[in-house]
Every structure is written in C-alpha cells, then in structure tokens.
C-alpha cells in the first residue's frame, strides 16, 4: 500500500516550514536557541569544557578557566549581536585568560644560583621508621610483668579510663595508677626506645 502525497503544483512550489535554512544561518533562530545566557551555558558547557581542558593539564584549572571566560561572556552578553558567534567569543576569552595566567605565573618564577633544599623528612613521616618504632614498643611492653602489661594495654591501646581499667581487672583505681606509673618508668628506661626520648 502506498501513502498518498500532495500533487498540487502550488503546494509543491511553496516551501514548507520544515525546509527552512539551518538555524545557524538565521540570527533570529540562533537567538531563539539561546534566549538567555543560562540556556547557552547549559547547551554548550560540555563542548567549551573540552576546549578549556585542551588549554591546561589540570581538570580543576580547566573548570576555573571556563568559569572565568563565561563570566567575561556574561558581562558582554548584551553587546554580542550575533549569537552564532558565541562559541568563538568564549573560545577567544578562554585563550586570552589562559595566556594572561601564563604570563602572570612566569613573572613569579626567577632563576637563582642555588636551589633551595627541601627539609629532610622526619623519622615519624617514614613508614618503615614508624613500623620499627611500633615493633620496638611492643617488644618493650612484652617485657613488662603480666599485670602491668595488661594495664598499659587497656589504658593506652584500648583507651580506657583509669576507672574502667580498674573495673575490668577487678582492682582499685589507685592500684591502676601506681602500676601504670611503674610500667611507664620501665618503658622509659628500655634501651630500644632510647632514640624516641
């Protein structure tokens, strides 16, 4: 079965609404595409962000760069007569802003005779040193009498209060205080923990 088509010569000669020129060729349609700055940003942001990312290596810097260029475009929005040229305007703003940033950064850099040496990393920042200290501490705790060892572990590793430690071990708070004090004294005298002091 075939679908009937219009055979009138006058209807065939008249252009239909669907055969109008491409919207980019007509300013009024381009204005209708982006009636406001917000609609333009919503429609074109992904494309413009790709352009910004091609200008800088850091994705966060690219987002900042695009925001700056869009702010400049917003200020000039009413002066831009042909909205078909908006992408070109924003791209030029991106390039100018990036060039300006590059020039400013370049002024901050200067040559010197000697490079400043970074501060040496402390032993606390070295994972191997931290592990060695951890192992030495456990060896020193293992040398304590069982009761003192239990009190030190409950107080400092389990983070219990003196009253909670006394309750768990079934002793008085004073006993916990004196035993922990003696245990800490022994740990201070342990030769493996000497460098920590």
Backbone torsions as a table, in degrees:
resi	resn	phi	psi	omega
1	UNK	NA	137.2	-178.9
2	UNK	-104.3	152.1	178.4
3	UNK	-91.9	129.7	-179.7
4	UNK	-68.1	144.7	177.7
5	UNK	-121.7	161.0	-179.6
6	UNK	-71.9	127.3	-178.4
7	UNK	-111.3	3.4	-179.0
8	UNK	-69.8	132.0	-179.0
9	UNK	-65.0	-36.6	-179.4
10	UNK	-70.3	-36.2	178.4
11	UNK	-70.1	-36.8	-180.0
12	UNK	-70.0	-33.6	-178.7
13	UNK	-74.5	-28.8	-177.5
14	UNK	-79.5	130.9	179.4
15	UNK	-70.7	140.3	176.8
16	UNK	-85.1	165.8	-179.4
17	UNK	-66.0	-26.1	-176.9
18	UNK	-79.5	-11.1	-178.5
19	UNK	-104.1	24.0	177.4
20	UNK	-69.1	159.0	178.8
21	UNK	-60.2	162.2	-179.0
22	UNK	-58.1	141.3	-177.2
23	UNK	-55.3	-30.6	-178.6
24	UNK	-68.4	-19.1	-178.8
25	UNK	-85.0	-12.8	-177.5
26	UNK	-120.8	117.0	-177.8
27	UNK	-57.0	-37.2	-177.0
28	UNK	-65.0	-37.8	178.9
29	UNK	-71.5	-39.0	178.1
30	UNK	-61.5	-39.0	177.2
31	UNK	-65.6	-36.6	178.2
32	UNK	-67.8	-31.2	178.3
33	UNK	-65.1	-39.7	-178.8
34	UNK	-125.0	72.8	-177.7
35	UNK	-67.1	-19.7	179.7
36	UNK	-141.5	162.9	178.1
37	UNK	-59.9	-40.5	-178.6
38	UNK	-62.3	-40.3	179.6
39	UNK	-67.7	-35.6	176.8
40	UNK	-63.3	-46.8	-178.8
41	UNK	-62.5	-43.8	178.6
42	UNK	-58.7	-41.4	-175.3
43	UNK	-76.4	-36.4	-169.4
44	UNK	-110.1	-3.5	-175.0
45	UNK	-57.1	-45.5	-179.4
46	UNK	-58.6	-41.9	-179.4
47	UNK	-66.6	-44.4	-178.9
48	UNK	-67.7	-32.9	178.2
49	UNK	-67.1	-36.6	175.7
50	UNK	-61.8	-40.1	177.7
51	UNK	-63.6	-43.8	179.3
52	UNK	-63.0	-38.3	179.6
53	UNK	-67.7	-26.4	177.0
54	UNK	-74.3	-17.9	-179.5
55	UNK	-91.4	-18.0	-179.5
56	UNK	-143.0	149.0	-174.6
57	UNK	-79.4	-27.6	-174.8
58	UNK	-91.4	123.9	-179.8
59	UNK	-59.1	-35.2	178.4
60	UNK	-67.1	-40.3	177.2
61	UNK	-64.5	-35.7	178.8
62	UNK	-64.3	-41.2	178.2
63	UNK	-64.1	-42.7	177.9
64	UNK	-63.1	-42.0	179.7
65	UNK	-61.0	-43.9	179.1
66	UNK	-65.1	-40.6	179.4
67	UNK	-61.1	-41.0	179.0
68	UNK	-64.7	-44.2	179.6
69	UNK	-64.9	-39.8	178.5
70	UNK	-67.9	-33.3	176.2
71	UNK	-64.2	-41.1	177.3
72	UNK	-64.6	-38.5	179.0
73	UNK	-66.6	-39.7	179.6
74	UNK	-60.9	-41.5	179.4
75	UNK	-62.8	-35.4	-177.2
76	UNK	-95.5	5.1	-172.5
77	UNK	-52.9	-45.7	-176.9
78	UNK	-70.2	-25.4	-178.6
79	UNK	-84.0	-16.7	-179.1
80	UNK	-80.9	109.1	-175.6
81	UNK	-79.3	-42.5	-176.5
82	UNK	-99.8	103.5	-178.0
83	UNK	-72.8	-5.9	173.8
84	UNK	-71.0	-20.1	-177.7
85	UNK	-95.5	10.1	-176.1
86	UNK	-60.8	-44.1	-179.6
87	UNK	-59.5	-42.9	178.2
88	UNK	-63.0	-40.0	178.8
89	UNK	-61.8	-46.7	-178.5
90	UNK	-67.5	-40.1	178.5
91	UNK	-62.1	-40.0	178.0
92	UNK	-65.5	-38.9	177.2
93	UNK	-65.0	-39.1	176.7
94	UNK	-60.9	-48.4	-177.8
95	UNK	-64.8	-44.2	179.7
96	UNK	-64.3	-41.6	-179.9
97	UNK	-65.4	-43.1	179.7
98	UNK	-64.7	-41.5	178.1
99	UNK	-62.9	-41.7	178.7
100	UNK	-63.1	-43.0	177.8
101	UNK	-62.4	-41.5	-178.8
102	UNK	-63.7	-42.0	179.6
103	UNK	-66.0	-41.0	179.5
104	UNK	-64.1	-41.8	-179.3
105	UNK	-65.8	-35.3	-177.3
106	UNK	-66.2	-32.9	178.7
107	UNK	-65.4	-34.3	-178.4
108	UNK	-72.1	-17.4	-178.3
109	UNK	-96.7	136.1	178.7
110	UNK	-147.1	153.7	-178.4
111	UNK	-80.8	148.2	175.8
112	UNK	-140.1	160.8	-177.0
113	UNK	-68.9	-40.8	-178.3
114	UNK	-122.8	136.4	176.2
115	UNK	-79.6	134.5	177.6
116	UNK	-67.9	133.6	179.8
117	UNK	-82.2	137.0	176.3
118	UNK	-69.2	152.5	177.3
119	UNK	-63.0	136.6	178.4
120	UNK	-64.2	142.5	-179.9
121	UNK	-68.4	137.0	178.9
122	UNK	-75.3	162.1	-179.3
123	UNK	-62.3	-29.9	-178.5
124	UNK	-66.7	-24.4	-179.6
125	UNK	-84.6	-14.3	-177.7
126	UNK	-86.9	118.9	-178.7
127	UNK	-58.8	-35.9	179.6
128	UNK	-66.1	-40.5	178.3
129	UNK	-66.3	-41.2	177.9
130	UNK	-61.2	-41.6	179.8
131	UNK	-67.3	-39.2	178.3
132	UNK	-63.5	-41.4	177.9
133	UNK	-65.3	-41.9	178.4
134	UNK	-59.6	-46.2	-179.9
135	UNK	-64.2	-42.2	179.7
136	UNK	-63.8	-38.5	179.3
137	UNK	-64.2	-43.0	179.6
138	UNK	-67.2	-35.2	176.1
139	UNK	-64.8	-40.4	179.4
140	UNK	-66.8	-40.0	179.1
141	UNK	-66.4	-35.9	-179.5
142	UNK	-65.3	-23.1	179.3
143	UNK	-78.2	-16.1	-178.6
144	UNK	-70.7	154.8	172.3
145	UNK	-59.7	153.9	-172.8
146	UNK	-55.3	-42.2	-177.1
147	UNK	-67.9	-43.9	178.0
148	UNK	-65.9	-40.1	179.1
149	UNK	-60.1	-44.6	-179.9
150	UNK	-62.1	-42.0	-179.0
151	UNK	-67.6	-40.0	178.9
152	UNK	-64.8	-43.4	-179.7
153	UNK	-64.2	-44.6	-179.9
154	UNK	-65.4	-41.1	-176.9
155	UNK	-72.6	-46.2	-168.9
156	UNK	-105.3	-25.2	178.3
157	UNK	-98.1	-36.7	177.3
158	UNK	-91.3	-9.5	176.1
159	UNK	60.3	39.4	175.4
160	UNK	-87.5	152.6	175.7
161	UNK	-74.9	170.9	178.0
162	UNK	-62.0	-40.4	179.8
163	UNK	-65.8	-41.8	179.1
164	UNK	-65.3	-41.0	178.6
165	UNK	-62.9	-43.4	179.4
166	UNK	-62.1	-40.0	-179.8
167	UNK	-66.2	-43.1	-179.6
168	UNK	-63.1	-41.3	-176.5
169	UNK	-89.5	-8.4	179.3
170	UNK	71.0	37.4	178.5
171	UNK	-128.0	176.1	179.5
172	UNK	-82.4	161.8	178.5
173	UNK	-63.4	-37.9	178.5
174	UNK	-61.3	-38.0	178.4
175	UNK	-64.4	-41.7	178.8
176	UNK	-62.5	-44.7	-178.5
177	UNK	-61.0	-47.9	-177.1
178	UNK	-69.0	-40.6	-179.0
179	UNK	-67.5	-40.1	178.8
180	UNK	-67.2	-38.9	178.2
181	UNK	-61.3	-44.4	178.3
182	UNK	-64.9	-41.4	-179.6
183	UNK	-63.0	-42.1	178.7
184	UNK	-64.9	-35.8	175.9
185	UNK	-61.3	-42.5	178.6
186	UNK	-66.3	-38.5	178.9
187	UNK	-66.0	-35.4	178.6
188	UNK	-65.8	-29.3	-178.2
189	UNK	-88.6	-6.7	-177.4
190	UNK	-67.4	127.2	-176.4
191	UNK	-65.2	-28.6	179.9
192	UNK	-68.6	-25.9	-178.8
193	UNK	-96.3	8.1	-179.3
194	UNK	-55.7	-46.3	-178.4
195	UNK	-62.5	-24.2	-178.9
196	UNK	-70.7	-34.7	-178.1
197	UNK	-68.2	NA	NA
